[in-house]
Amino acid sequence: MGIPLSQALVVGAYVVRQHLRGRKRYPLVLMLEPLFRCNLACAGCGKIDYPDKILDQRLPVADCMQAIDECGAPVVVLAGGEPLLHKELPEIVVGALAKGKYITVCTNALLMEKKLGQYQPHSRFNWSVHLDGDKEMHDRSVCKTGVYDRAVAAIKSAKARGFRVNINCTLFSNAEPERVAKFFDSVVSLGIDGITLSPGYAYERAPDQQHFLNRTRTKQLFRDIFRSEGKPRWPIFQSRLFLDFLAGNQTYHCTPWGNPTRTVFGWQRPCYLLGEGYAKTFKELMEDTDWDRYGTGNYEKCADCMVHSGFEASAVMDAVKKPWKAAKVALAGIKTDGPMAPDIPLDRQRPAEYVFTRHVEEKLVEIRKAEARTQEVVAAE
Ligand code: SF4
């Protein structure tokens, strides 16, 4: 079991409360990206391709705390960019813990050993170390030799100091199921607490466009991996119904508001993966976004998406509404053969819009105006 019972109970009770209040849309996990700057440039990443002036932006602690309060989700994931490059990250973690949240810091672990002393173990605090496979697979994925070894060393140090440590693993079309299974066995032997799994999202600005999975290949890959697992032996940090969805046994529409994303641009529309616009407040994001324009079957950029930040919330909400479905998968295991659940037709999806350059230009204008104001103040003193 990857998700601690206490966290599952808190999140389950939160979901039930939202339903009792009649809320149609509500967040489960706040994705907080306090910077875009990273110390790696991975082939499958579409999040760091910005001019330096934007990469140099940081969300201050006060803005992070405000985002946590505005959103109200019980779980906060700190991502980026590389969050350990943010000098105030320890304060952000402590502040979020003080608000009673479950916190995960996603990191490539290059700075983790050096910075471990700035953090304290806590039952609601997880490290989530990026590892896309064994040494050869991971170093190829992050386009740099030696990163796997440093990540494993950091995991061992963190475990020795009493931290909870997960790994997050993104799989691409070149993943070999048996090899992935062996990799999971090897990280379990390191004593990790959980594994988060995801197929890579086809970021339009990722350097490597060849190795993204389409939906059919994603489902087959996960069926083959789960077949290799046999009796569950990996502490996967996701709901069984989401894994069942990955294996092609559930038809889910995404729930992009389930993992709302706050970046240096504002509240990102519609989801963690797509930046099609930005709202100034969480309320504006939830109330003014035309959600029906997004999701598989509605929008070309969503056609192949099966990523946890879009669909895990769909699975959790399904489990709360129909607990017998979740119980069936928990008892019988994930089906790895036979017909798959029907997929969402794509014949009515709207074509992709390309808005990245406009957002970058708008942000640069905003930064220049702020710099000019600062210079005026300095000159006047
Ligand atoms: S399918 Fe949903 S989660 Fe995936 S990119 Fe589209 S809106 Fe985002």
Residues whose N, C-alpha, C, O or C-beta is under 5 A from the ligand:
A	BS01	SF4	C254 P256 P270 C271 L273 L274 Y294 G295 T296 K301 C302 C305 S309 G310
